């Protein structure tokens, strides 16, 4: 009987921990980019985040050798929408060949 209660308690704690770790999770998906010129790339992306929470994202631009030639941290205000689309211009120090979302987090 005691073993069964312990097992139920362990499962309950595990489920509570999993829910807590996913409730604050943020997912970002790159949708496309346009190399504007030698000094900028424009990135389109979607962010799925908890409703009503401010989010920050780190965006980057890479050159043909995958070196970082541009970097930008942006703040996305809280919203009632779960998934939103954005377009951001990333300034670069050299010609970029791609733009992407490095990571996003709840603030």
Buried (B, 14 or more C-beta within 10 A) or exposed (E): EEEEEEEEEEEEEEEEEEEEEEEEEBEBEBEEBEBBEEBBBBBBBBBBBBEEBEBBBBBBBBBEEEEEBBBBEBEBEBBEEEEBEBEBBBBBEEBBBBBBBEEBEBE
